[in-house]
Amino acid sequence: MATLTLSRKFGPGKTARAGKRIRRGGGEAYGIEPRVAKLEATTEHIQRDVTELKTELKTEIRGLRSEARANFRLLLGANVSVAVGLGGLMAKGFGWY
């Protein structure tokens, strides 16, 4: 396992806290585990949001389908009424009854 010496520079040639060691590899470096935990939490939030959106989308689709069925029935009834009315006008015009 390799180690790395970290020092901060404050201005030209000045250093503070020289000799702070960071372990590389194995996931024990400074800040790696909290970052991974944060990423895991973020992905959990994203998964939860996607699940909520799916359920909302399903309910919206159900509502739209029921509205489409109602509109289709209304338009079909109107078309049948118009066809019967025009058929009656044609029959009267041709003297069929």
C-alpha positions as CSV (number, residue, x, y, z in Angstrom):
1,M,0.0,0.0,0.0
2,A,1.6,3.3,-1.1
3,T,1.5,6.4,1.1
4,L,1.6,10.0,0.0
5,T,2.8,13.0,2.0
6,L,0.5,16.0,1.7
7,S,1.5,19.5,2.6
8,R,-0.4,22.8,2.1
9,K,1.4,25.9,0.8
10,F,0.4,29.3,2.1
11,G,2.3,31.7,0.0
12,P,5.7,31.4,-1.6
13,G,7.8,28.8,0.1
14,K,5.7,28.6,3.3
15,T,4.2,25.2,4.3
16,A,1.8,24.2,7.1
17,R,1.2,20.8,8.5
18,A,3.8,19.0,6.5
19,G,3.8,15.3,6.8
20,K,0.0,14.6,6.8
21,R,-0.3,11.1,5.3
22,I,-3.0,9.8,3.0
23,R,-3.3,6.1,2.3
24,R,-4.1,5.1,-1.3
25,G,-6.0,2.0,-2.3
26,G,-8.4,0.0,-0.2
27,G,-10.9,2.9,0.1
28,E,-9.4,4.3,3.3
29,A,-8.3,7.6,1.8
30,Y,-9.5,10.8,3.3
31,G,-13.0,11.7,2.0
32,I,-13.6,8.5,-0.1
33,E,-16.0,6.7,2.2
34,P,-18.2,9.8,2.9
35,R,-18.3,10.5,-0.9
36,V,-19.4,6.9,-1.6
37,A,-22.1,7.2,1.1
38,K,-23.3,10.5,-0.4
39,L,-23.5,8.9,-3.9
40,E,-25.4,6.0,-2.5
41,A,-27.8,8.3,-0.7
42,T,-28.2,10.3,-3.9
43,T,-29.0,7.2,-6.0
44,E,-31.5,6.1,-3.4
45,H,-33.3,9.5,-3.7
46,I,-33.2,9.2,-7.5
47,Q,-34.7,5.7,-7.4
48,R,-37.4,6.9,-5.0
49,D,-38.2,9.8,-7.2
50,V,-38.4,7.6,-10.3
51,T,-40.8,5.2,-8.5
52,E,-43.0,8.1,-7.5
53,L,-43.0,9.4,-11.1
54,K,-44.0,6.0,-12.4
55,T,-47.0,5.8,-10.1
56,E,-48.1,9.3,-10.9
57,L,-47.7,8.6,-14.6
58,K,-49.8,5.4,-14.3
59,T,-52.6,7.2,-12.6
60,E,-52.5,10.0,-15.2
61,I,-52.6,7.4,-18.0
62,R,-55.6,5.7,-16.4
63,G,-57.4,9.1,-16.2
64,L,-56.7,9.9,-19.8
65,R,-57.9,6.5,-21.0
66,S,-61.2,6.9,-19.2
67,E,-61.6,10.4,-20.7
68,A,-60.8,9.0,-24.1
69,R,-63.4,6.2,-23.7
70,A,-66.0,8.8,-22.7
71,N,-65.2,11.1,-25.6
72,F,-65.2,8.1,-28.0
73,R,-68.7,7.0,-26.9
74,L,-70.0,10.5,-27.2
75,L,-68.6,11.0,-30.7
76,L,-69.8,7.6,-31.8
77,G,-73.3,8.4,-30.6
78,A,-73.3,11.7,-32.3
79,N,-72.1,10.1,-35.6
80,V,-74.8,7.4,-35.4
81,S,-77.5,10.1,-34.8
82,V,-76.3,12.2,-37.7
83,A,-76.2,9.2,-40.0
84,V,-79.7,8.1,-39.0
85,G,-81.0,11.7,-39.4
86,L,-79.4,12.1,-42.9
87,G,-80.7,8.7,-43.9
88,G,-84.2,9.8,-42.9
89,L,-83.8,13.1,-44.9
90,M,-82.7,11.1,-47.9
91,A,-85.6,8.7,-47.6
92,K,-88.1,11.5,-47.4
93,G,-86.4,13.3,-50.3
94,F,-86.6,10.3,-52.5
95,G,-90.1,9.6,-51.5
96,W,-89.3,6.2,-49.9
97,Y,-91.9,6.7,-47.2
